[in-house]
Amino acid sequence: MEVIFETPRLLLREFTLEDAPLLLQLNSDPEVLKYLHEPLLQDEAHAETILRNIILPQYENKLGRWAVYLKENNVFIGWCGLKHRPELEEIDLGYRFMQTAWGKGFATEAAKQTLVYGFKNLNLSLITGRAHIHNIASIRVLEKIGMEYIGEGIVDDCPVKTFTLQNPY
Ligand SMILES: CC(C)(COP(=O)(O)OP(=O)(O)OC[C@H]1O[C@@H](n2cnc3c(N)ncnc32)[C@H](O)[C@@H]1OP(=O)(O)O)[C@@H](O)C(=O)NCCC(=O)NCCS
């Protein structure tokens, strides 16, 4: 298990194929996927396919979506991380948490340190964040971590607000 980094309350590590039950738990909640262009996961086999084909290959270039754990009790609460989107020529900041973990500042804490990791450890020049125009919580997170609002547009058939940040280091 490769630990990526820790924050005061959180630990981020790489997913493995054994994490299909965790991913299923997260991606089978319609509220979690409300603003996302993704199908609900129905079973562990489907979750394992997503891990094998989409999440794990991103780790080859040190990027990826990382499993987020609460340090105080070692409970999985969701994921946060950076994804290369070659079709858009960008590195995308993303986060997704179980409903039980919402509203406690965890997304902000994980995303802020993900920016630092991306800029300092990976030497990225620009990171992009996008959220559905009605996904107020996600937009708020992008604002709170200091990203700059670029504008609205349609991406992946969804109306989104786009934010970016240049490497400040
Ligand atoms: C978006 C998400 C990650 C936010 O996680 P979180 O841990 O609750 O976020 P935080 O607690 O760090 O911050 C949320 C902020 O949004 C605010 N917020 C949440 N819902 C809100 C609403 N309906 N109206 C106004 N503000 C709202 C919170 O008050 C907080 O801001 P504040 O600190 O200024 O009060 C979480 O809701 C989630 O996982 N959603 C489902 C997946 C998703 O949409 N991911 C993003 C895809 S772009």
The ligand as an SDF file (V2000), in Angstrom:
LIG
                    3D

 48 50  0  0  0  0  0  0  0  0999 V2000
  -18.2320   18.1430   -3.0970 C   0  0  0  0  0  0  0  0  0  0  0  0
  -17.7570   17.4090   -1.8470 C   0  0  0  0  0  0  0  0  0  0  0  0
  -16.4880   16.6700   -2.1480 C   0  0  0  0  0  0  0  0  0  0  0  0
  -17.5220   18.4320   -0.7330 C   0  0  0  0  0  0  0  0  0  0  0  0
  -16.9700   17.7360    0.3660 O   0  0  0  0  0  0  0  0  0  0  0  0
  -16.9640   18.3250    1.8420 P   0  0  0  0  0  0  0  0  0  0  0  0
  -15.9610   17.5580    2.6220 O   0  0  0  0  0  0  0  0  0  0  0  0
  -18.3450   18.4040    2.3570 O   0  0  0  0  0  0  0  0  0  0  0  0
  -16.4240   19.8100    1.5700 O   0  0  0  0  0  0  0  0  0  0  0  0
  -15.9350   20.8580    2.6640 P   0  0  0  0  0  0  0  0  0  0  0  0
  -16.5940   20.5580    3.9780 O   0  0  0  0  0  0  0  0  0  0  0  0
  -14.4540   20.9070    2.6320 O   0  0  0  0  0  0  0  0  0  0  0  0
  -16.4680   22.2280    2.0660 O   0  0  0  0  0  0  0  0  0  0  0  0
  -17.7740   22.3330    1.5510 C   0  0  0  0  0  0  0  0  0  0  0  0
  -18.1640   23.7930    1.4680 C   0  0  0  0  0  0  0  0  0  0  0  0
  -19.3550   23.8960    0.6810 O   0  0  0  0  0  0  0  0  0  0  0  0
  -20.3560   24.5400    1.4630 C   0  0  0  0  0  0  0  0  0  0  0  0
  -21.6390   23.9990    1.0270 N   0  0  0  0  0  0  0  0  0  0  0  0
  -22.0080   22.7040    0.9540 C   0  0  0  0  0  0  0  0  0  0  0  0
  -23.2640   22.6130    0.4710 N   0  0  0  0  0  0  0  0  0  0  0  0
  -23.6790   23.8780    0.2370 C   0  0  0  0  0  0  0  0  0  0  0  0
  -24.8730   24.4520   -0.2650 C   0  0  0  0  0  0  0  0  0  0  0  0
  -25.9050   23.6870   -0.6380 N   0  0  0  0  0  0  0  0  0  0  0  0
  -24.9590   25.8020   -0.3830 N   0  0  0  0  0  0  0  0  0  0  0  0
  -23.9130   26.5880   -0.0260 C   0  0  0  0  0  0  0  0  0  0  0  0
  -22.7360   26.0990    0.4540 N   0  0  0  0  0  0  0  0  0  0  0  0
  -22.6450   24.7690    0.5810 C   0  0  0  0  0  0  0  0  0  0  0  0
  -19.9900   24.2020    2.8870 C   0  0  0  0  0  0  0  0  0  0  0  0
  -20.6230   25.0930    3.7970 O   0  0  0  0  0  0  0  0  0  0  0  0
  -18.4760   24.3890    2.8170 C   0  0  0  0  0  0  0  0  0  0  0  0
  -18.1110   25.7470    2.7400 O   0  0  0  0  0  0  0  0  0  0  0  0
  -17.6770   26.6190    4.0390 P   0  0  0  0  0  0  0  0  0  0  0  0
  -16.5070   25.9240    4.6510 O   0  0  0  0  0  0  0  0  0  0  0  0
  -17.3500   27.9510    3.4690 O   0  0  0  0  0  0  0  0  0  0  0  0
  -18.8570   26.6250    4.9630 O   0  0  0  0  0  0  0  0  0  0  0  0
  -18.8360   16.3970   -1.3710 C   0  0  0  0  0  0  0  0  0  0  0  0
  -20.0550   17.0530   -1.2500 O   0  0  0  0  0  0  0  0  0  0  0  0
  -18.9950   15.2280   -2.3100 C   0  0  0  0  0  0  0  0  0  0  0  0
  -18.2670   14.2530   -2.2320 O   0  0  0  0  0  0  0  0  0  0  0  0
  -19.9730   15.3010   -3.2460 N   0  0  0  0  0  0  0  0  0  0  0  0
  -20.2400   14.2250   -4.1720 C   0  0  0  0  0  0  0  0  0  0  0  0
  -19.1410   14.0600   -5.2170 C   0  0  0  0  0  0  0  0  0  0  0  0
  -18.8580   15.3480   -5.9640 C   0  0  0  0  0  0  0  0  0  0  0  0
  -19.7790   16.0660   -6.3460 O   0  0  0  0  0  0  0  0  0  0  0  0
  -17.5670   15.6320   -6.1620 N   0  0  0  0  0  0  0  0  0  0  0  0
  -17.1370   16.8220   -6.8550 C   0  0  0  0  0  0  0  0  0  0  0  0
  -17.2250   16.6520   -8.3090 C   0  0  0  0  0  0  0  0  0  0  0  0
  -16.7480   18.1350   -9.1990 S   0  0  0  0  0  0  0  0  0  0  0  0
  1  2  1  0
  2  3  1  0
  2  4  1  0
  2 36  1  0
  4  5  1  0
  5  6  1  0
  6  7  2  0
  6  8  1  0
  6  9  1  0
  9 10  1  0
 10 11  2  0
 10 12  1  0
 10 13  1  0
 13 14  1  0
 14 15  1  0
 15 16  1  0
 15 30  1  0
 16 17  1  0
 17 18  1  0
 17 28  1  0
 18 19  1  0
 18 27  1  0
 19 20  2  0
 20 21  1  0
 21 22  1  0
 21 27  2  0
 22 23  1  0
 22 24  2  0
 24 25  1  0
 25 26  2  0
 26 27  1  0
 28 29  1  0
 28 30  1  0
 30 31  1  0
 31 32  1  0
 32 33  2  0
 32 34  1  0
 32 35  1  0
 36 37  1  0
 36 38  1  0
 38 39  2  0
 38 40  1  0
 40 41  1  0
 41 42  1  0
 42 43  1  0
 43 44  2  0
 43 45  1  0
 45 46  1  0
 46 47  1  0
 47 48  1  0
M  END
$$$$
